[in-house]
């Protein structure tokens, strides 16, 4: 088994197939979207492939060391142009193909007009433990 | 309270008791549930009232739990009637139930991940929590994985012998998972393989046990104190466990003497040749190449071919190694890293540095990525001087 991060972006990903900002959906559409993701996580729990899922707030801050004795540098309270992570699902699956299949399923969550959002999700493999056999 | 009960004993007895219930027509999942309940009872009762015959005690209690569960489930009425006709549990038989469990847990209908989880639970006697910790997934997730595996093998009787090769592959998977949390999966795999070797006489079981012991012997030297990966050639051989090496070599020699070579024996032979060298430069690379030839013949594995190319590079020089490498698919895991290493030995640090950096980007784990990045950095800083 190998772990994968399915990464959902607020910004920075290519435009979704059904690209309507969420604040212009009807409340029912938002509910259906959220429910789809909950069902998705529940399904993965029942197949033994779920590890973790979290949603992240929009407010993020870039931070870098300012050098010794100085405060860390930040880019201010407002994120303007950077990539923004909206949330993630971590899965533990048999193969990369399975990870891609599940990401595709998650991307099909219903959006505006009840049609699939078809947003782009990033699939990133975790580094595993160092296997005992390397020589 | 738990500390007062011999947990190792419970773990050893678990598969036997499941097996006995299975022979009395309990299906696997029901038997397993009943034994788990009996174990809970044992942990509660034994400290104050230790049984004279722990196995007999567990069989009796687990059988009662199984009957209780069968009675509670009205849809199982028929099974209960059948179960009641069975003889009362007496002294437990000496038949080899653990072995049947090994084969059940590696039933061909299970995916490798499920087979591993089920084997650790039913044969190893580990708790779901321990297995979940070892694999770094939530307990509920691992619980589901095991439940699904149990459903898959439900109805399979414990008298169907499976394929030893599958059992060995599962044990090797467990071994390679390494360790985390409170369970050392490599040690667990060795424990299970020892049990298997004690029960069936098969040269490849010995081969795998020898291979595990020889690799395990080198583990203390493989990762440095600050968590860095230490390549074989740079390992402090004084840290190798000579006791394990001697045992592994003995087991391997007895297996090889039977003259039925298999892939695990060939791999163990290579590991033994490494273990035998007092210093990296004393390694008998010529003989190692010969064993890789055997391994390639037995498995036709691309990974074995890749390792063979590296060994050829040591035996006949980096040019020969690069020539062997050139015949293989560049997309193979660690192909780029091997190429980088051989180019460096061939006196081309610029190409080697570029390839090390490329290999680092594709490394399968963090320790390896850091190691390869360090190699690239070492060569690049030397090139700048």
HADDOCK unambig.tbl for C-alpha pairs under 7 A between the chains (distance, minus, plus):
assign (segid A and resid 1 and name CA) (segid B and resid 113 and name CA) 6.12 0.50 0.50
assign (segid A and resid 45 and name CA) (segid B and resid 141 and name CA) 5.45 0.50 0.50
assign (segid A and resid 45 and name CA) (segid B and resid 144 and name CA) 6.99 0.50 0.50
assign (segid A and resid 46 and name CA) (segid B and resid 144 and name CA) 5.67 0.50 0.50
assign (segid A and resid 47 and name CA) (segid B and resid 144 and name CA) 6.35 0.50 0.50
assign (segid A and resid 47 and name CA) (segid B and resid 145 and name CA) 6.35 0.50 0.50
assign (segid A and resid 48 and name CA) (segid B and resid 141 and name CA) 4.47 0.50 0.50
assign (segid A and resid 48 and name CA) (segid B and resid 142 and name CA) 5.86 0.50 0.50
assign (segid A and resid 48 and name CA) (segid B and resid 144 and name CA) 5.01 0.50 0.50
assign (segid A and resid 48 and name CA) (segid B and resid 145 and name CA) 4.44 0.50 0.50
assign (segid A and resid 49 and name CA) (segid B and resid 141 and name CA) 6.49 0.50 0.50
assign (segid A and resid 50 and name CA) (segid B and resid 141 and name CA) 5.98 0.50 0.50
assign (segid A and resid 51 and name CA) (segid B and resid 137 and name CA) 5.36 0.50 0.50
assign (segid A and resid 51 and name CA) (segid B and resid 138 and name CA) 6.00 0.50 0.50
assign (segid A and resid 127 and name CA) (segid B and resid 364 and name CA) 5.99 0.50 0.50
assign (segid A and resid 127 and name CA) (segid B and resid 365 and name CA) 4.34 0.50 0.50
assign (segid A and resid 127 and name CA) (segid B and resid 366 and name CA) 5.67 0.50 0.50
assign (segid A and resid 128 and name CA) (segid B and resid 364 and name CA) 6.84 0.50 0.50
assign (segid A and resid 128 and name CA) (segid B and resid 365 and name CA) 5.01 0.50 0.50
assign (segid A and resid 129 and name CA) (segid B and resid 365 and name CA) 6.23 0.50 0.50
assign (segid A and resid 130 and name CA) (segid B and resid 365 and name CA) 5.87 0.50 0.50
assign (segid A and resid 130 and name CA) (segid B and resid 367 and name CA) 6.24 0.50 0.50
assign (segid A and resid 131 and name CA) (segid B and resid 176 and name CA) 5.41 0.50 0.50
assign (segid A and resid 131 and name CA) (segid B and resid 177 and name CA) 6.25 0.50 0.50
assign (segid A and resid 131 and name CA) (segid B and resid 178 and name CA) 6.26 0.50 0.50
assign (segid A and resid 132 and name CA) (segid B and resid 176 and name CA) 5.32 0.50 0.50
assign (segid A and resid 132 and name CA) (segid B and resid 178 and name CA) 6.13 0.50 0.50
assign (segid A and resid 133 and name CA) (segid B and resid 176 and name CA) 6.67 0.50 0.50
assign (segid A and resid 135 and name CA) (segid B and resid 232 and name CA) 6.99 0.50 0.50
